Amino acid sequence: MEALDTFSRTFLPATALAKLSGTTVARHVQVLRRCAGDRDAVAVVARCTTRGRRRNVLA
């Protein structure tokens, strides 16, 4: 049995490349996890900012 599924193995390195803080990642990972399956790979993670300076994550 694998220790980490495909989503976890690809999401965490992608967030590091995007230079996202641990707080931001922790806040968004549960939402993104519900939208992606265990076998889905993350190709890109990007920081998105709204006009009100609210920060979001696009994966």
C-alpha positions in Angstrom: 0.0 0.0 0.0 1.3 3.4 -0.9 1.9 5.9 1.9 0.6 8.9 -0.1 -2.0 8.9 -2.9 -1.3 10.7 -6.2 -3.0 13.9 -5.2 -0.9 14.2 -2.0 2.3 13.4 -3.8 1.8 16.0 -6.5 -0.1 18.7 -4.6 2.5 19.4 -1.9 5.5 19.8 -4.3 3.3 22.0 -6.6 2.5 24.3 -3.6 6.2 24.6 -2.8 6.9 25.6 -6.4 4.2 28.2 -6.2 5.7 29.5 -2.9 2.5 29.3 -1.0 2.6 29.5 2.8 1.7 26.5 4.9 -1.3 28.4 6.3 -2.7 29.0 2.8 -2.1 25.4 1.8 -3.8 24.1 5.0 -6.8 26.4 4.4 -7.4 25.2 0.9 -6.3 21.5 0.8 -9.6 20.1 2.3 -11.7 21.9 -0.3 -9.4 20.8 -3.2 -9.3 17.3 -1.8 -13.1 17.0 -2.1 -12.9 18.0 -5.8 -10.1 15.7 -6.7 -9.9 12.0 -6.5 -7.0 10.0 -4.9 -5.6 9.2 -8.4 -5.9 12.7 -9.8 -2.5 14.4 -10.2 -2.0 18.1 -9.6 -0.2 19.8 -12.5 -0.3 23.4 -11.5 -1.0 25.4 -8.4 -1.3 29.2 -8.6 -2.1 32.0 -6.2 -5.1 34.1 -7.2 -5.9 37.5 -5.7 -9.2 39.2 -5.9 -9.7 43.0 -6.0 -10.3 42.9 -2.3 -6.8 41.3 -1.9 -8.4 38.1 -0.8 -6.1 35.2 -1.6 -7.2 32.0 -3.1 -5.6 28.9 -4.6 -6.2 27.5 -8.1 -5.1 23.9 -8.6 
